[in-house]
Amino acid sequence: MSRFSRDQYDISDDEEDYPQEEPFYFSDKYLYDYQWYHENFPVEWAVCPKDGTGPGQCENCAEYGCINGVFIGYCANCAIYDYEGSRGRGFIDVGKEHDDATVYPSIFDTYLKDVDIHAIVGVDMSMPYDYQIDNPDIFETRPCDIDQSEITVEDIYGNFPEDNGEQIEPNVLDCHFEGGYNDM
């Protein structure tokens, strides 16, 4: 039996030789390398970050540079010390740009100009994608029109069937089967 040899198959250890992933665009954002980015965030920056920067490699970027799981900009440390302001001033808190670094351009004057960061909606990863795409209104947040203090059990579950005008409670003969077990 022969052993596997890298020399035998021309396999490279150089990541530059790997196939390049393409961003997946959805709504007002794109997915690249398991991270959602705002649609205005430059794709070149998402594809080629410096080592140790960005939401996948820097905890501060992931914490302060994301709104609802969508990356909009680097933390102040990465923006100032790694990129020397070429990618903005950086964030010192969620949605709050570093205001002492005014020598550098604000991302709100460049690629996020006229973008309301409070309107950025994330993607709920617990739902299947086809459900999200078929039901885009689930991403909208709106105030509840119903006074929830007035909701009754009957509003949620409906009334039990009536017999001779009296309400009948469910019994063991009205079994409910779900998830592979008998729920009586």
N, C-alpha and C positions, 0 to 999 in steps of 0.2 A: 504494500500500500504506500502511495507516495504522500509526502507531506505538502501542505499548502505553502507556497512561497510568493511573496509580494513581487519579486523580480520576474517571476514566471508570467504574471498577469498585468503588468503595467498599471498597478494601483498606486494612486498618489495619496500622500498624507497631507498635501497642501489644500487648505479649505477653498482656495481660489479656483480649484479644479472642480469643485462640487457644483451640481446644477443650481442655478439661481432661482430662489423662490419668487413667485410673483405675488404682489399684494392682492388681497381679495376685497373688493369694494362693496360696501353695504350701507345704504342710507347715506348719512353724512360722515362716514368714517371708513377706514380700511383696516384689514387685519394683515399683519406681517409678523412672522416669527412668534406666533402665539400672543401677540399684543395688539390691542385696538389703538389706532391713531386717528386723530381728527383729520378730516379730508384735506384741510389746508396745511397740515404738518408736512414739510417737504419729504417726499419718498426717499430721496437720496440720503437724508439724514437717518431715516429709519433703517435703511439697508446697510449703511456704512458708519455705524457709531464707533467712537474710540473705545478701546477696552476700558471696562469699568464704568461706562456712562450709559444713560438711558434706562428705561423701566425694567429691562431684563437683567441688568447688572448692577444697578445702583438703587439701594433702598430709598434714598431721599427722592430720586426721580420718580420712582413708583408711587411714593407717598404724596409728594407735593405737586408733581407734574401731571397727575391724572385727575380728571373730573368724571365721576361715575364709571371708572374703569377705562376711560378713553384718554390716551396720552396726548397732552397739548404742548408740553415744553419741559426742558431740563430743570433740575434743581439748581439753586444758586451756586453750589460748589462746582458742579460740572460745567455750567454755563460760563463761569468766570475763570476758573483755574484750568480747565481742560480745553475749552473752546475760546477762551479770552474774549468773550462777548460776541463772537461771530454768530452765535445761535440764540441770542437774547440775553437778558439780565439774569434769568433763572428765578425759580420760585422758592420762597422761604416758608410758605404755607400753602394749603390747597387753594389754588386760584389767586394767590397773592404774590405778585412779582417783587423781586428785590428792588427797593426804591433808592438804596444808597449807591447803586451801580448805574447812575444816570448817564455816565459816559458811553454806555452801551445802548444800542437801540432796544426798545421794548417790542416784544412779540405782538403786542396789541396795536403797534404802529406798522408792523410788517405783515407776516403771514396770517395773523389772527385779527387783522383790522376788520371792524364791523361785525365781529362774531360775539354773540352773547354766550359767555361760558356757562351761564345758569340754565341755558336751554339745551346743553349737551346731554343727551340721553345715552346711557350705556346699553349693552346687549345683555339680556338675561340668558346666561349660558345654561341654565337648568331646563330651558324649554328647547324642544327640537327646532332646528333652523327652519324646516318647512312650515311649522306652525307660526314662527315669527314672520316669515315672508308673506304667508297667506293672510296674516292678521296684523298689519302694520300699526293699527290703532292701539295695540297693547303698549307701545312705547310712549304714548302720550300720557302725561300726568295731568289730571284735572281734579278739581275739588269735588268731593262727594256731594251730590244734590239731595241725598236722603238723610233725614235726621235719624241716625242709627239708634237713638234711645227709644224710638217708637216701633222698631222692628220686633215682631213676635216670632215664636217658634213656628207658628202656622205659616207665617210669611216665608220662612226658609224651607220647611219640610212639607208644608201642606197639611191638610186635615186628614185624620185617619178615616177610613170608610165608615159610614154610618149604617146602623142596622136598627130599624124601627125608631128612627129619630134619636137613638142613643149613640154616643161615640164609643167605638170598640178599640181597645188597646191591642197592639200586636201580641201574638202568643208564639209559643214554640213551633207551631205548625207553619208560621210565616217565616221560614228560614231565609237567610240572606247568605249567598255564597260569593266569596270574593277572595282572591289571592290564594286559592288552593286549600282553604280551610272553611269549616262550617261555622258561621257566626249566628248563634241563636239568641 
